[in-house]
Amino acid sequence: MRLIFVGPPGAGKGTQAQRIAEAHSLPHISTGDILRNAVAAQTELGQQAQGYMDRGELVPNSLILDLVKERLQDPDTALGWILDGFPRNVSQAEFLAGLLADIGQTLDNTINFDVPDDVIVSRMLARGRQDDNEETIRRRLEVYREETEPLIHFYQTRNCLISVDGSRSIDDVAAQLESDLKI
């Protein structure tokens, strides 16, 4: 099972990815984890990423793509994976499609976590993180709509998109995923 989870910040992607990954012994892959693991392992790409991070700069898209490519070729991904937070835009999705073709893997489904903005704002404010204020959260949602939301159409046209109502309880969303994915 190879899945991509997309949706706005605070939609529950990570929570559901973790649940499914544990239940089905799949690697849960997020770009943040990939970066941290590559840096900790001192891989060549990790050392490059560390340099950008040490300077307080964003890790370039090309390096993120190389890290994803490297991670998807690790032995534990042979039987499946869940990508959480990647791809973030259509160009990354196109890169991923080419990569999967190159390494002989296929994407099974993309799960879109559909959650109204007001629910997202409430959830994120309830987390109590210092950088989660309403203005910042609404800006992050705008960026999501501009950059990431086009992925929904991208995967719809490839007949591999499943939308779930992410505003429901964690258990209700999990039950819908299990039903929709037939797991």
C-alpha positions as CSV (number, residue, x, y, z in Angstrom):
1,M,0.0,0.0,0.0
2,R,1.5,3.3,-1.1
3,L,-0.4,6.4,0.0
4,I,0.0,10.2,0.0
5,F,-1.8,12.2,2.6
6,V,-2.7,15.8,1.7
7,G,-4.7,18.5,3.4
8,P,-4.3,21.7,5.3
9,P,-2.1,22.0,8.4
10,G,-4.0,20.7,11.4
11,A,-6.2,18.4,9.3
12,G,-5.1,15.2,11.0
13,K,-2.8,13.8,8.3
14,G,0.0,13.0,10.7
15,T,-2.3,11.4,13.3
16,Q,-4.0,9.1,10.7
17,A,-0.7,8.3,8.9
18,Q,0.8,7.2,12.2
19,R,-2.2,5.0,13.0
20,I,-2.2,3.3,9.6
21,A,1.6,3.0,9.5
22,E,1.6,1.2,12.9
23,A,-1.4,-1.0,12.1
24,H,0.0,-2.2,8.7
25,S,3.8,-2.0,9.4
26,L,4.4,0.7,6.8
27,P,7.0,3.5,7.0
28,H,5.3,6.8,7.7
29,I,7.5,9.3,5.8
30,S,7.4,13.0,6.3
31,T,9.8,15.5,4.8
32,G,10.7,16.8,8.3
33,D,11.6,13.2,9.4
34,I,13.6,12.7,6.3
35,L,15.6,15.8,6.9
36,R,16.2,15.0,10.6
37,N,17.2,11.4,9.9
38,A,19.5,12.3,7.0
39,V,21.2,15.0,9.2
40,A,21.5,12.6,12.2
41,A,22.9,9.8,9.9
42,Q,25.4,12.3,8.4
43,T,24.6,11.2,4.9
44,E,26.0,13.3,2.1
45,L,22.5,14.8,1.5
46,G,22.0,15.2,5.2
47,Q,25.3,17.2,5.5
48,Q,24.2,19.5,2.7
49,A,20.8,20.0,4.4
50,Q,22.5,20.7,7.7
51,G,24.5,23.5,6.1
52,Y,21.3,25.3,5.0
53,M,19.6,24.7,8.4
54,D,22.6,26.0,10.3
55,R,22.4,29.2,8.3
56,G,18.7,29.5,9.0
57,E,17.8,29.0,5.4
58,L,15.2,26.8,3.8
59,V,16.5,23.6,2.4
60,P,16.2,24.0,-1.4
61,N,13.5,22.1,-3.2
62,S,16.0,20.1,-5.3
63,L,17.7,18.8,-2.1
64,I,14.3,17.8,-0.6
65,L,13.5,15.9,-3.8
66,D,16.9,14.1,-3.7
67,L,16.2,13.2,0.0
68,V,12.7,11.8,-0.9
69,K,14.2,9.8,-3.8
70,E,16.9,8.4,-1.5
71,R,14.3,7.5,1.2
72,L,11.9,5.8,-1.2
73,Q,14.7,3.5,-2.3
74,D,15.4,2.3,1.3
75,P,14.6,-1.4,1.8
76,D,11.7,-0.8,4.2
77,T,9.7,0.9,1.5
78,A,9.6,-2.0,-0.9
79,L,6.1,-3.2,0.3
80,G,4.6,0.3,0.8
81,W,4.7,3.6,2.5
82,I,2.7,6.7,3.6
83,L,3.9,10.1,2.5
84,D,2.8,12.8,4.8
85,G,3.3,16.4,3.6
86,F,4.9,15.5,0.4
87,P,4.4,16.4,-2.4
88,R,3.5,20.0,-1.5
89,N,2.8,21.2,-5.1
90,V,2.2,19.9,-8.6
91,S,5.8,20.1,-9.7
92,Q,6.8,17.8,-6.7
93,A,3.9,15.5,-7.6
94,E,5.2,15.3,-11.2
95,F,8.7,14.6,-9.9
96,L,7.3,11.8,-7.6
97,A,5.3,10.2,-10.5
98,G,8.5,10.0,-12.5
99,L,10.5,8.7,-9.5
100,L,8.0,6.0,-8.8
101,A,8.1,4.9,-12.5
102,D,11.9,4.9,-12.4
103,I,12.0,2.7,-9.2
104,G,9.2,0.4,-10.3
105,Q,6.6,1.5,-7.7
106,T,3.1,2.7,-8.1
107,L,0.9,5.1,-6.1
108,D,-2.3,3.4,-4.8
109,N,-4.2,6.4,-3.4
110,T,-3.9,10.0,-2.4
111,I,-6.0,10.9,0.6
112,N,-7.3,14.4,0.9
113,F,-8.2,15.5,4.4
114,D,-11.0,18.0,3.8
115,V,-11.5,20.3,6.9
116,P,-13.1,23.7,7.0
117,D,-10.8,26.6,7.9
118,D,-12.7,27.5,11.1
119,V,-12.2,23.9,12.4
120,I,-8.5,24.1,11.5
121,V,-8.0,27.4,13.3
122,S,-9.8,26.1,16.4
123,R,-7.7,22.9,16.4
124,M,-4.4,24.7,16.0
125,L,-5.2,27.3,18.6
126,A,-6.1,24.5,21.0
127,R,-2.6,23.0,20.6
128,G,-1.2,26.0,22.4
129,R,2.0,26.3,20.4
130,Q,3.7,29.6,20.6
131,D,3.7,30.2,16.8
132,D,0.0,29.2,16.4
133,N,-1.9,32.5,16.5
134,E,-5.0,33.1,14.4
135,E,-3.3,35.4,11.9
136,T,-0.4,33.0,11.4
137,I,-2.7,30.0,11.0
138,R,-4.9,31.8,8.5
139,R,-1.8,32.8,6.5
140,R,-0.6,29.2,6.5
141,L,-4.1,28.2,5.2
142,E,-3.8,30.8,2.4
143,V,-0.4,29.4,1.4
144,Y,-1.8,25.9,1.4
145,R,-4.7,26.9,-0.8
146,E,-2.3,28.6,-3.3
147,E,0.5,25.9,-3.4
148,T,-0.9,22.6,-2.2
149,E,-4.6,22.6,-3.0
150,P,-3.9,22.2,-6.8
151,L,-2.7,18.6,-5.9
152,I,-6.3,17.7,-5.4
153,H,-7.1,18.3,-9.0
154,F,-3.8,16.6,-10.1
155,Y,-4.7,13.4,-8.3
156,Q,-8.4,13.5,-9.3
157,T,-7.4,13.5,-12.9
158,R,-5.4,10.4,-12.2
159,N,-8.4,8.6,-10.5
160,C,-6.5,8.0,-7.3
161,L,-8.0,10.6,-5.0
162,I,-10.1,9.8,-1.9
163,S,-11.5,12.7,0.1
164,V,-12.3,12.2,3.8
165,D,-14.1,14.6,6.2
166,G,-11.2,15.3,8.5
167,S,-13.4,17.4,10.8
168,R,-14.8,14.3,12.4
169,S,-13.3,12.5,15.4
170,I,-10.0,10.7,15.0
171,D,-11.7,7.3,15.3
172,D,-14.4,8.2,12.7
173,V,-11.8,9.4,10.2
174,A,-9.8,6.2,10.8
175,A,-12.9,4.0,10.3
176,Q,-13.7,5.8,7.0
177,L,-10.1,5.4,5.8
178,E,-10.2,1.7,6.6
179,S,-13.4,1.3,4.7
180,D,-12.3,3.4,1.7
181,L,-8.9,1.8,1.5
182,K,-10.4,-1.7,2.2
183,I,-7.8,-2.4,4.9
